[in-house]
Amino acid sequence: MLTTHYLPGSPCWVDVGTPDVEASTSFYTRLFGWGSVSLGPEHRHYRFCQVDGRTVAGIRPQTPAGGAASWLTYFQVLDADSVAKTIEQAGGTVLAAPADIEGQGRMAVFADPAGAAFAVWQPGATKGLGLVTDAGSLGWVELYAPDPVGIRAFYQSVFGWRIEDLPMGDLSYPVISPAEGDESSAAAGIAQLQAGDQPHWLPYFEVPDCDGTVAQAQRLGAVTQSPAMTTEGVGRMAFLADPFGARFAVITSSV
């Protein structure tokens, strides 16, 4: 499971890029009960979203290049520049070269060979999210890939992940753990991309009432992409897109 004891290769941050920071902040704070702290104009009004004073996500304006609103998952690394070289050598693409965030850390954004965007974070003063797996915080991330088997080699070469197939009914589900973790460190998975969809990483947020959260999201202008469903031994989950089209999932875990 996710923890705030971040190991290299573990998900450590998520933020959503939006054309309207104020409107997106209003949506997510009303949906999840988050508080919001603006970092001011010197940081392009980046928002820290918080639960009981602990950061659970960020909200940022889209880059000048634009693009669709989307959630971005960050993975912790020891050296962002070294990882950038590895990613290029493995067939990935640099979308934003490594850059310092004023003493807080060093980050870069990439796309994997299939086109799914992700980021890396080399921690400085900011180690990562302050709260995970509790209500209103990140509980899981999932990669949707056209070739879930073939994409493994790329990510294992970049992060050294351990990927194990977990039986799930008649199928198996690839579960990702950081190389330095153990069986309890699983924090991500890989799923089959549906025909016509674009490869992407999807964050799951833990909520106390999946159905109630979906109803509230709809009232706030979200679109339900897949209605609430129960997966035995996992929980009840639903897939949503916020008013600007950024996709995310909510889950009420069974354990």
Backbone bond lengths (Angstrom), bond angles and torsions (degrees), N, CA, C in turn:
res aa  C-N    CA-C-N  psi(-1)  N-CA   C-N-CA  omega(-1)  CA-C   N-CA-C  phi
1 M - - - 1.457 - - 1.522 110.10 -
2 L 1.311 115.62 158.50 1.459 120.81 176.47 1.519 110.59 -64.84
3 T 1.323 116.46 141.73 1.457 121.84 170.97 1.522 107.63 -139.16
4 T 1.330 116.14 169.11 1.464 120.23 175.94 1.537 111.16 -90.71
5 H 1.322 116.17 8.19 1.466 120.66 169.61 1.527 106.08 -91.51
6 Y 1.336 115.34 84.88 1.455 120.56 -168.53 1.519 112.09 -78.07
7 L 1.333 114.08 127.04 1.449 121.54 174.63 1.529 109.02 -101.79
8 P 1.334 118.47 155.91 1.463 119.15 175.50 1.535 110.76 -54.86
9 G 1.329 115.18 130.95 1.451 120.69 -179.28 1.508 115.17 92.18
10 S 1.328 118.01 -3.82 1.464 120.06 -179.73 1.521 110.78 -91.58
11 P 1.343 117.73 148.44 1.470 119.92 174.82 1.529 109.08 -61.40
12 C 1.336 116.51 131.02 1.466 118.60 -175.14 1.530 113.08 -130.35
13 W 1.334 117.62 -8.01 1.462 119.78 -177.72 1.528 108.50 -162.29
14 V 1.330 116.15 149.97 1.464 121.67 169.90 1.520 107.82 -139.89
15 D 1.326 115.99 142.77 1.461 119.51 170.56 1.520 109.58 -145.96
16 V 1.312 114.64 159.99 1.454 120.31 -178.52 1.522 108.97 -113.46
17 G 1.327 116.19 129.94 1.451 121.64 174.24 1.512 109.52 -91.05
18 T 1.315 117.03 131.21 1.459 121.51 -171.99 1.525 111.13 -142.25
19 P 1.330 118.08 150.01 1.462 120.16 175.52 1.524 112.86 -76.55
20 D 1.341 117.57 -11.39 1.464 121.36 -177.85 1.522 108.58 -142.38
21 V 1.333 116.32 94.26 1.463 121.57 -176.72 1.528 111.48 -60.52
22 E 1.341 117.11 -41.54 1.471 120.09 -178.51 1.525 111.27 -63.20
23 A 1.335 117.02 -45.90 1.457 120.47 -178.07 1.526 110.91 -67.40
24 S 1.317 117.44 -40.89 1.457 120.23 178.88 1.523 111.13 -66.92
25 T 1.326 116.69 -38.69 1.458 119.92 176.68 1.522 110.22 -61.49
26 S 1.312 117.28 -43.48 1.464 121.03 178.16 1.527 110.99 -60.41
27 F 1.328 116.87 -43.72 1.462 120.57 -179.67 1.527 111.15 -61.10
28 Y 1.323 117.26 -52.86 1.463 119.85 -173.36 1.530 112.99 -73.22
29 T 1.309 117.74 -34.74 1.465 118.02 177.74 1.522 111.27 -67.70
30 R 1.316 117.19 -35.44 1.464 120.28 177.84 1.526 111.45 -75.12
31 L 1.318 116.99 -31.52 1.461 120.05 -179.75 1.526 111.96 -74.25
32 F 1.325 116.56 -47.59 1.463 120.69 -173.44 1.530 114.10 -104.01
33 G 1.332 117.31 -5.44 1.462 119.56 -176.90 1.513 113.05 74.50
34 W 1.342 116.91 23.60 1.456 121.05 -179.65 1.522 111.70 -72.72
35 G 1.321 115.98 150.25 1.446 121.75 162.71 1.517 108.27 -88.08
36 S 1.327 117.13 166.15 1.466 120.40 -176.74 1.521 110.04 -140.10
37 V 1.330 115.63 133.58 1.457 122.33 177.64 1.521 108.44 -124.50
38 S 1.326 117.77 121.84 1.462 121.47 177.60 1.520 110.20 -86.83
39 L 1.333 116.24 137.88 1.460 120.55 176.97 1.522 112.69 -87.35
40 G 1.330 116.39 1.43 1.453 120.26 172.61 1.513 114.14 88.87
41 P 1.350 116.21 173.31 1.464 120.78 -175.30 1.520 113.63 -63.28
42 E 1.340 117.58 -27.51 1.466 118.75 -179.89 1.528 111.65 -67.39
43 H 1.332 116.92 -17.72 1.470 122.05 175.86 1.525 110.65 -116.86
44 R 1.330 116.46 27.32 1.469 122.93 177.45 1.526 111.41 56.14
45 H 1.337 115.43 32.42 1.471 122.09 175.73 1.532 112.55 60.70
46 Y 1.312 115.92 31.02 1.463 120.76 173.19 1.525 108.46 -55.97
47 R 1.319 116.80 138.25 1.455 121.64 -178.75 1.525 110.94 -110.69
48 F 1.333 115.49 134.25 1.455 122.18 165.34 1.519 107.15 -92.77
49 C 1.330 116.98 123.45 1.461 121.81 175.58 1.520 107.71 -97.39
50 Q 1.320 116.71 133.89 1.457 119.45 -168.75 1.527 112.93 -135.11
51 V 1.318 114.11 151.92 1.462 123.88 170.17 1.517 106.84 -122.43
52 D 1.322 117.02 119.09 1.471 121.94 -178.61 1.527 111.53 52.14
53 G 1.334 115.95 39.93 1.452 121.04 176.05 1.513 115.48 81.09
54 R 1.329 117.30 0.38 1.468 120.64 179.34 1.530 109.42 -107.97
55 T 1.315 115.80 132.22 1.462 120.40 -174.42 1.520 111.06 -72.74
56 V 1.348 115.51 133.03 1.460 121.73 -178.82 1.527 112.29 -118.48
57 A 1.334 117.99 -13.53 1.463 121.78 -179.09 1.523 108.62 -173.37
58 G 1.328 115.64 170.55 1.456 121.46 175.05 1.513 110.26 -126.97
59 I 1.324 115.75 157.89 1.462 122.73 173.87 1.521 106.96 -129.53
60 R 1.326 115.83 127.57 1.467 119.99 -175.15 1.521 110.18 -134.11
61 P 1.323 116.65 152.74 1.465 118.90 173.16 1.512 109.92 -69.67
62 Q 1.318 116.39 149.95 1.455 119.88 175.70 1.521 109.96 -62.86
63 T 1.319 114.80 153.32 1.453 119.46 176.63 1.529 108.97 -68.64
64 P 1.323 118.09 160.78 1.468 120.24 179.15 1.523 113.51 -54.88
65 A 1.352 116.50 -25.90 1.465 119.67 179.40 1.521 111.93 -68.59
66 G 1.344 115.62 -14.99 1.460 119.64 176.88 1.508 111.63 77.91
67 G 1.328 116.96 -135.49 1.444 120.91 -175.30 1.516 110.29 96.92
68 A 1.304 115.81 169.25 1.461 120.88 -177.66 1.529 110.55 -70.99
69 A 1.329 115.32 148.60 1.462 119.90 173.63 1.522 108.68 -60.99
70 S 1.329 116.78 138.47 1.462 118.97 -177.33 1.516 111.01 -162.60
71 W 1.322 114.34 155.16 1.465 121.47 171.92 1.523 108.97 -85.67
72 L 1.331 115.55 142.68 1.451 122.40 -179.79 1.522 108.99 -121.94
73 T 1.332 116.40 129.64 1.463 122.27 178.44 1.522 109.43 -100.32
74 Y 1.345 115.64 134.55 1.463 122.72 179.89 1.533 108.91 -109.98
75 F 1.327 115.99 139.90 1.455 121.94 177.26 1.526 109.00 -116.98
76 Q 1.328 115.51 137.55 1.462 118.81 -176.74 1.528 111.00 -74.60
77 V 1.330 115.12 139.11 1.467 121.86 176.71 1.528 109.15 -137.23
78 L 1.311 115.61 160.48 1.463 120.36 178.18 1.521 111.62 -84.03
79 D 1.346 116.80 -28.31 1.462 121.19 -175.13 1.524 108.33 -148.46
80 A 1.313 117.09 101.27 1.465 121.51 -176.09 1.525 111.91 -62.79
81 D 1.326 117.85 -36.38 1.467 120.69 -178.14 1.520 111.30 -68.05
82 S 1.321 116.42 -41.75 1.459 120.18 178.02 1.526 110.77 -64.86
83 V 1.326 116.92 -41.86 1.459 120.90 179.37 1.529 110.64 -64.38
84 A 1.334 117.04 -37.21 1.467 120.29 178.49 1.523 110.88 -59.17
85 K 1.321 117.82 -41.85 1.458 121.17 178.55 1.527 110.53 -65.12
86 T 1.341 115.68 -41.71 1.460 119.87 179.60 1.521 110.99 -62.78
87 I 1.329 116.17 -41.07 1.462 120.68 -179.51 1.524 110.97 -62.81
88 E 1.314 116.96 -44.20 1.466 119.94 178.78 1.525 111.09 -63.26
89 Q 1.317 116.31 -42.45 1.465 120.63 -179.72 1.525 111.33 -65.29
90 A 1.339 116.62 -28.89 1.465 121.10 -177.78 1.525 112.53 -87.97
91 G 1.333 117.40 -1.39 1.459 120.35 176.85 1.508 115.11 104.18
92 G 1.336 117.33 6.21 1.462 120.79 175.83 1.522 111.35 -83.72
93 T 1.329 115.17 175.05 1.464 122.15 -177.60 1.517 110.13 -124.24
94 V 1.321 117.24 136.03 1.465 121.85 175.69 1.525 108.35 -83.46
95 L 1.331 116.69 117.44 1.461 121.33 176.63 1.525 111.46 -94.14
96 A 1.317 116.66 -31.66 1.471 122.12 175.39 1.522 106.43 -146.60
97 A 1.336 116.51 118.21 1.458 121.37 -175.72 1.526 111.14 -65.38
98 P 1.336 117.91 156.15 1.465 120.54 179.26 1.524 112.11 -52.57
99 A 1.339 114.78 134.92 1.461 120.87 -178.72 1.520 109.26 -149.88
100 D 1.326 115.76 147.31 1.463 121.30 178.81 1.520 110.97 -78.94
101 I 1.327 115.12 143.84 1.467 122.48 172.84 1.518 107.56 -110.35
102 E 1.307 116.48 72.40 1.470 126.18 172.92 1.520 114.24 37.21
103 G 1.312 115.73 57.38 1.455 120.73 175.03 1.508 115.17 82.57
104 Q 1.323 116.56 -12.12 1.465 119.30 -178.87 1.526 111.83 -79.13
105 G 1.331 116.27 -26.90 1.447 120.60 -178.46 1.514 110.09 160.87
106 R 1.305 115.84 -173.56 1.463 121.78 -179.88 1.523 107.45 -131.44
107 M 1.315 116.49 133.92 1.459 119.80 -174.15 1.519 111.42 -133.81
108 A 1.321 114.88 162.98 1.454 122.37 173.83 1.522 107.53 -155.89
109 V 1.331 115.71 156.73 1.466 121.81 -178.34 1.520 109.08 -123.42
110 F 1.327 115.64 139.47 1.463 121.51 -175.16 1.528 110.71 -137.62
111 A 1.310 115.60 170.49 1.458 122.39 166.75 1.521 107.33 -125.37
112 D 1.328 116.11 137.61 1.463 119.01 176.87 1.531 109.90 -74.40
113 P 1.322 119.71 174.07 1.470 120.46 -176.14 1.524 114.60 -58.68
114 A 1.336 117.29 -22.74 1.472 120.31 178.42 1.519 111.93 -88.29
115 G 1.346 117.12 -13.16 1.459 120.74 178.13 1.508 116.01 110.08
116 A 1.326 119.19 -0.94 1.464 121.35 178.98 1.524 110.30 -73.97
117 A 1.336 116.78 127.00 1.459 121.37 -179.39 1.527 110.88 -83.17
118 F 1.325 114.98 144.26 1.468 122.02 174.71 1.516 107.64 -155.64
119 A 1.318 116.18 167.72 1.462 120.88 -178.64 1.524 109.82 -129.73
120 V 1.335 114.99 162.36 1.460 120.17 172.18 1.531 108.27 -121.73
121 W 1.324 114.41 151.82 1.453 121.50 -178.89 1.522 109.22 -131.87
122 Q 1.332 115.17 119.85 1.458 122.67 173.29 1.516 106.15 -99.09
123 P 1.339 118.44 107.04 1.463 120.13 -168.37 1.519 114.04 -69.80
124 G 1.335 113.53 142.54 1.445 122.49 168.21 1.508 106.48 -117.80
125 A 1.327 116.68 -115.39 1.461 119.89 177.08 1.527 111.79 -67.03
126 T 1.338 116.52 -32.32 1.465 120.72 178.03 1.522 108.92 -96.11
127 K 1.327 115.33 115.33 1.465 120.26 -177.95 1.514 112.03 -83.30
128 G 1.332 116.15 -32.62 1.453 120.85 -177.30 1.509 109.87 159.61
129 L 1.319 116.91 -165.77 1.458 120.97 178.15 1.522 110.02 -60.62
130 G 1.331 114.75 148.39 1.461 119.39 -178.37 1.505 114.41 -90.41
131 L 1.333 116.92 -10.90 1.465 121.16 -178.62 1.517 108.54 -150.90
132 V 1.318 117.22 132.67 1.462 123.04 174.77 1.522 108.67 -140.19
133 T 1.328 115.87 158.69 1.473 127.72 176.05 1.526 114.87 69.59
134 D 1.323 119.43 -15.72 1.466 121.37 175.07 1.527 109.45 -82.64
135 A 1.326 116.21 166.62 1.463 120.82 -179.87 1.527 110.83 -54.61
136 G 1.331 115.68 131.01 1.459 121.39 179.41 1.510 114.63 86.27
137 S 1.329 117.54 5.03 1.466 119.91 -178.04 1.519 110.69 -125.74
138 L 1.329 115.40 171.60 1.452 122.10 -178.21 1.523 110.63 -66.10
139 G 1.346 116.00 131.53 1.451 119.42 179.25 1.511 114.80 -116.88
140 W 1.341 116.49 -18.38 1.465 120.32 -174.34 1.520 107.96 -171.10
141 V 1.328 117.38 155.59 1.463 121.74 169.29 1.525 107.98 -132.14
142 E 1.325 115.30 151.68 1.458 120.06 -173.58 1.523 109.73 -141.42
143 L 1.328 115.56 133.97 1.453 121.78 176.84 1.520 109.55 -95.52
144 Y 1.331 116.52 127.25 1.454 121.99 173.69 1.526 107.62 -102.05
145 A 1.338 115.36 113.03 1.460 121.57 -172.66 1.521 110.73 -128.41
146 P 1.338 117.95 145.79 1.458 120.28 177.86 1.523 112.67 -68.37
147 D 1.334 116.40 -23.98 1.461 121.89 178.75 1.529 108.37 -134.98
148 P 1.355 117.26 83.49 1.464 120.10 -176.04 1.524 114.10 -59.33
149 V 1.328 117.14 -27.77 1.461 119.66 178.33 1.524 110.45 -79.16
150 G 1.319 116.71 -47.03 1.455 120.72 -175.87 1.516 114.18 -65.52
151 I 1.342 117.69 -30.96 1.471 120.48 -176.03 1.526 111.87 -74.57
152 R 1.317 117.61 -15.29 1.467 120.07 -176.49 1.528 111.91 -59.40
153 A 1.325 116.86 -42.00 1.463 119.95 -175.39 1.524 111.33 -60.22
154 F 1.335 116.74 -37.39 1.464 119.75 178.93 1.522 110.61 -61.68
155 Y 1.324 116.84 -54.01 1.463 119.58 -175.48 1.525 112.55 -68.87
156 Q 1.318 117.17 -32.97 1.461 118.73 176.95 1.527 111.02 -67.59
157 S 1.334 117.59 -35.12 1.463 119.84 177.60 1.524 111.46 -70.14
158 V 1.343 116.69 -30.22 1.464 120.79 -178.55 1.525 111.73 -82.19
159 F 1.340 116.63 -48.41 1.468 121.11 -172.35 1.529 114.30 -110.50
160 G 1.328 117.16 -9.37 1.461 119.08 -177.05 1.514 113.77 69.56
161 W 1.332 116.89 23.32 1.463 120.59 -175.81 1.523 112.50 -58.46
162 R 1.321 114.47 150.54 1.457 122.52 165.74 1.522 106.89 -96.94
163 I 1.320 118.25 124.07 1.461 122.80 -178.11 1.522 108.39 -121.52
164 E 1.331 115.59 119.85 1.456 121.66 -178.03 1.522 109.84 -122.18
165 D 1.315 116.18 142.27 1.463 121.57 179.61 1.521 109.81 -87.24
166 L 1.338 114.97 117.55 1.465 121.22 -179.63 1.524 108.83 -97.79
167 P 1.345 119.02 122.84 1.462 120.64 177.86 1.531 110.56 -59.81
168 M 1.322 116.18 133.88 1.452 121.85 178.69 1.529 107.71 -143.56
169 G 1.339 115.55 90.90 1.449 120.42 -175.28 1.519 109.97 67.28
170 D 1.327 116.47 -129.59 1.462 121.12 179.09 1.529 112.80 -84.75
171 L 1.337 116.22 -3.53 1.456 121.14 -177.30 1.519 110.70 -115.01
172 S 1.319 115.82 178.73 1.460 121.07 172.78 1.523 108.10 -126.93
173 Y 1.320 115.47 151.06 1.461 121.24 -176.48 1.526 108.39 -123.22
174 P 1.346 118.71 118.24 1.464 120.74 178.94 1.532 110.83 -70.59
175 V 1.320 115.48 123.11 1.464 122.55 -178.62 1.519 109.20 -112.20
176 I 1.328 115.70 132.55 1.458 122.84 -174.00 1.527 110.61 -103.56
177 S 1.337 115.77 133.24 1.460 122.55 172.49 1.525 108.76 -130.80
178 P 1.343 118.17 146.52 1.468 119.20 175.96 1.517 110.70 -64.70
179 A 1.315 115.66 152.19 1.462 120.97 -174.90 1.523 112.74 -57.49
180 E 1.333 117.15 -35.07 1.460 120.63 -176.40 1.527 112.54 -88.91
181 G 1.340 116.97 0.76 1.456 120.14 -178.13 1.520 112.44 -90.30
182 D 1.339 114.94 -176.36 1.460 121.14 176.43 1.521 108.81 -123.19
183 E 1.349 116.41 -163.15 1.454 120.21 -176.53 1.525 112.64 -61.36
184 S 1.312 117.35 -25.57 1.462 120.98 -178.34 1.523 112.70 -85.26
185 S 1.343 117.73 -1.22 1.463 121.30 -174.08 1.521 113.84 -94.27
186 A 1.336 118.28 2.69 1.464 120.91 -179.00 1.523 109.94 -56.88
187 A 1.342 116.52 132.41 1.460 120.08 -173.92 1.513 113.84 -139.88
188 A 1.332 117.12 -1.42 1.465 119.66 -175.19 1.520 109.41 -158.07
189 G 1.332 114.47 164.85 1.452 119.80 178.06 1.516 110.77 -144.52
190 I 1.325 115.56 174.43 1.457 121.89 179.04 1.520 108.34 -126.02
191 A 1.330 116.81 132.21 1.456 122.20 -178.47 1.521 110.30 -125.93
192 Q 1.308 115.38 157.12 1.462 121.70 178.50 1.520 110.42 -72.58
193 L 1.311 116.50 127.58 1.458 121.71 176.38 1.521 109.62 -74.45
194 Q 1.331 115.68 136.57 1.452 120.13 177.67 1.531 110.43 -76.64
195 A 1.318 115.67 149.26 1.462 120.70 179.45 1.521 111.01 -56.71
196 G 1.312 116.63 134.23 1.461 121.88 179.31 1.511 114.80 88.55
197 D 1.342 117.82 -9.44 1.460 121.11 179.95 1.527 109.48 -91.60
198 Q 1.351 115.59 165.52 1.457 121.66 178.77 1.531 109.94 -101.76
199 P 1.328 118.71 137.79 1.463 120.53 177.30 1.525 111.17 -55.60
200 H 1.335 116.32 139.79 1.466 119.91 -177.69 1.522 110.64 -164.29
201 W 1.320 114.03 158.59 1.460 122.21 168.81 1.528 108.55 -95.75
202 L 1.325 116.77 136.21 1.464 121.91 -175.77 1.524 110.09 -121.00
203 P 1.356 118.35 125.07 1.459 119.81 175.13 1.530 111.35 -86.30
204 Y 1.314 115.51 144.08 1.466 122.78 173.07 1.524 108.03 -110.06
205 F 1.333 116.42 129.57 1.458 120.81 176.28 1.524 109.94 -108.43
206 E 1.324 114.49 132.37 1.465 120.57 179.88 1.531 109.42 -74.20
207 V 1.334 116.07 133.71 1.473 121.75 178.31 1.522 108.88 -136.25
208 P 1.334 118.43 151.76 1.463 120.25 -179.60 1.524 113.82 -73.99
209 D 1.343 117.72 -22.37 1.468 121.73 -176.24 1.530 108.11 -145.02
210 C 1.324 116.12 98.41 1.462 120.37 -175.73 1.526 111.39 -59.07
211 D 1.320 117.50 -48.39 1.458 120.23 -176.48 1.525 111.60 -65.53
212 G 1.323 116.32 -40.44 1.457 119.88 178.09 1.517 111.86 -64.62
213 T 1.341 116.88 -37.96 1.462 120.78 178.63 1.524 110.78 -67.00
214 V 1.332 117.28 -39.81 1.459 120.60 178.11 1.520 110.50 -62.42
215 A 1.330 116.66 -43.80 1.464 120.16 179.20 1.525 111.24 -61.71
216 Q 1.337 116.18 -41.93 1.460 120.19 178.72 1.524 110.99 -66.43
217 A 1.324 117.06 -40.29 1.465 120.93 178.64 1.521 110.69 -60.37
218 Q 1.311 116.75 -41.35 1.465 120.54 179.07 1.523 110.76 -64.54
219 R 1.318 116.50 -40.12 1.469 119.70 178.42 1.530 111.09 -63.82
220 L 1.325 116.13 -29.45 1.466 120.94 -177.97 1.526 112.75 -88.55
221 G 1.330 116.88 0.48 1.463 119.66 175.82 1.505 116.08 105.90
222 A 1.337 118.40 6.52 1.456 121.03 177.73 1.521 110.42 -78.20
223 V 1.316 114.87 162.44 1.463 122.38 176.38 1.521 107.79 -112.81
224 T 1.328 116.51 131.41 1.462 120.86 175.91 1.518 109.07 -84.01
225 Q 1.326 116.44 115.41 1.460 120.39 -179.88 1.524 112.23 -87.82
226 S 1.317 116.10 -27.90 1.461 121.62 174.56 1.519 106.93 -149.31
227 P 1.350 118.83 121.47 1.464 120.75 -175.75 1.523 111.89 -65.56
228 A 1.324 114.80 165.60 1.462 120.66 -177.80 1.526 110.86 -57.68
229 M 1.323 115.01 134.92 1.460 121.63 178.33 1.522 108.11 -142.75
230 T 1.313 115.73 155.22 1.449 121.28 -178.78 1.518 110.28 -108.20
231 T 1.319 116.31 129.58 1.458 122.65 173.70 1.520 107.45 -110.32
232 E 1.317 116.80 119.05 1.459 121.04 -175.43 1.526 111.35 -57.18
233 G 1.321 114.97 131.13 1.451 120.97 179.20 1.509 114.85 80.98
234 V 1.330 116.56 -4.77 1.469 120.63 -179.45 1.521 110.60 -115.55
235 G 1.328 116.71 -58.24 1.455 120.42 179.21 1.512 111.37 148.34
236 R 1.319 114.71 -168.72 1.455 121.48 179.45 1.527 107.60 -107.82
237 M 1.342 116.63 129.87 1.461 120.08 -172.15 1.514 110.55 -140.42
238 A 1.330 115.29 159.37 1.462 122.12 176.24 1.519 108.30 -146.73
239 F 1.340 115.60 156.91 1.461 122.08 -177.14 1.520 108.79 -117.46
240 L 1.333 115.56 130.19 1.458 122.13 -171.11 1.526 110.99 -131.90
241 A 1.320 115.53 162.46 1.468 122.53 167.98 1.521 107.00 -128.08
242 D 1.328 116.90 131.30 1.461 120.05 -178.37 1.538 110.25 -70.99
243 P 1.331 119.05 176.25 1.473 120.21 -176.13 1.528 115.00 -58.11
244 F 1.332 117.70 -17.86 1.465 120.29 178.45 1.527 112.06 -103.50
245 G 1.338 117.10 2.26 1.457 120.80 175.55 1.512 115.86 99.58
246 A 1.338 119.01 -1.53 1.460 121.34 179.12 1.527 109.49 -71.15
247 R 1.316 116.29 127.30 1.462 120.95 -174.02 1.523 112.19 -92.37
248 F 1.316 115.12 141.88 1.462 121.95 176.72 1.508 108.43 -155.71
249 A 1.324 116.82 168.05 1.453 121.91 177.32 1.517 109.24 -124.13
250 V 1.332 115.56 155.23 1.457 121.70 172.23 1.518 107.77 -122.25
251 I 1.319 116.07 147.23 1.455 120.83 -176.98 1.519 111.04 -144.95
252 T 1.301 115.67 137.36 1.453 122.00 168.34 1.517 105.76 -107.73
253 S 1.309 116.33 101.30 1.470 120.59 -173.21 1.510 111.41 -68.04
254 S 1.332 114.25 148.65 1.470 119.80 -179.32 1.507 112.16 -87.32
255 V 1.327 116.43 -11.15 1.468 119.36 -180.00 1.522 109.39 -128.64
